[in-house]
Amino acid sequence: MSPLNRIAVTSPTGKSSAWQLALFGGEPLFVEHFCVGRPNLPPFETYAKLMREAFDRRWLTNRGPLVQRFEDEIACRTDARHCIAVANATLGLQIAAVAADVRGEVILPAFTFIATAHAFRWVGIEPVLADVQYQTHQLDPASVVDRWTDRTGAIVGVHLWGETCDVEALEEIARERGVPLLFDAAHAFGCSYRSKQVGNHGLAEVFSFHATKFINCFEGGAICTNDDAFASRVRSILNFGFRDGEATAMVGTNAKMSESSAAMGLATLEQMEEIIAHNRKVYDLYSESLTGQKGVQLYPYQTSESRNYQYVVLEVNPMLSELSRDEIVRVLALENIIARKYFAPGLHRHEPYASGSTGQVHVPVTDALCQQVFLLPTGTAVSIEAAQQIGQVLRTVLDHAGTIASRLRSVRA
Ligand code: T4K
């Protein structure tokens, strides 16, 4: 594993008293920003060695040996029959939609990253936004049924945070109505549903290997499927529509992964188990720091399934917490702990959806979660010591919520 970043800590023993907080004039806990999404970096030499091979071969893209090796690795780790590397997950979703010949509308959750909706809109398919379940944050099958029309051409489940959505219920709805089921599995590489790896459900599952994901290719993604004909269409579409030879069989695009991206992916994959173990340790430390706190809780992962723990998600219960989510995020930011309010606002509040009929949709759970959820930094850029310090600051903030709330509100007044 690459050396963890050493960030100078200005309060070496941490901050256990409210008066040490930057809000009350203390020095920020960290001298530089701790962000959500810092990449997990493999040793540079591992990446360089793979790139040396690419240089020696003078083979840089168009499904070169490194991309093939990367695809084999992903197929092996997921047990999927086909793994097709792509330039990023957004293009992967677009290609999956075209390869599945989806038309009309797709039903997908309002609580997800904007790319889930944009990918379909980009290829002329209208996203219809369904709500999610409060406990799980995942697409609510009842809301999917509620949104059904005769224009519905597919369902798109999202495995948000690397937890899995209700695959079985969505499969049943899709099967009964005869439409394809696709999964945005951008967060869920290395995760399982009922002991079967993500990559094997629905017609296809699309992973992201963006720099901010726990396995990264700088930019990258993969489409996994067990359907031979679909896989062959995907391979063709991502390469201008070429199929075995010089003539194209269909309209296509360019979504090929480069050898340099595959080298990064292969180098990071070598550390996959270590990264997950580190993420889990950081998650557990944050969890310990929240022991006994009623107003803020950690998003619970299903421990009986494999999970990658690449997101540390917290929920602020407005009925029980004296501080709002935004106030907590603000106090942490003063300590240079940059939490993220993913994925607020909900998709229905982003253009072009907000001003169209999609924006009129009633998704109360999404709206509530968008006010309550925030993410803390994790990954190998956050050392165990830093995670302990962040956890302690969070605990101090919550233990002194009343004092902090008064201070924030008096500053605002
Ligand atoms: N579906 C879902 C559910 C997704 O979450 C995503 C992507 C997709 C589909 C589409 O996958 P791709 O087409 O991207 O493969 C980031 C990522 O850009 C995006 O890939 C990701 N989800 C999303 C959750 O996060 P932003 O707008 O938050 O990125 P940004 O620039 O604010 O970066 C996040 C943090 O990471 C910053 O605090 C800084 C840090 N960072 C970022 C980069 C790129 C670094 O430290 N180093 C870096 O190189 O979207």
Residues whose N, C-alpha, C, O or C-beta is under 5 A from the ligand:
A	BS01	T4K	C35 V36 G37 R38 P39 N88 A89 T90 T112 F113 A115 T116 D184 A186 S208 F209 H210 A211 T212 G220 G221
